[in-house]
């Protein structure tokens, strides 16, 4: 995993060397870099070492961004999509929803 993190951060450094104005670089950064880092993060995040997480967090997160929170949000979004979207490939593995009707007036 460390080799992959090193490879990805090395490739992403190219963006910093491009001569772009601040707004354009920020837009590219948000759309490309964060998408690349967060892609399938619910699957690989738990296999990442603390030093790799720190390296990614240092490289990716600027200002008010928090990588751990972004990954947790991606994981939550994936879970909700699987649970509520009947067309999702993994929806079939969720148990059927059971409803209980309790009567407190007996």
Protein Blocks (a to p, Z undefined) as FASTA:
>chain_A
ZZmmmmmmmmmmmmmmpccdfklmmmmmmmmmmmmmmgoklmmmmmpcfklmmmmmmmmp
gcjbcfklmmmmmmmmmmmmmmmmmkbmklmmpccdddddddfbZZ
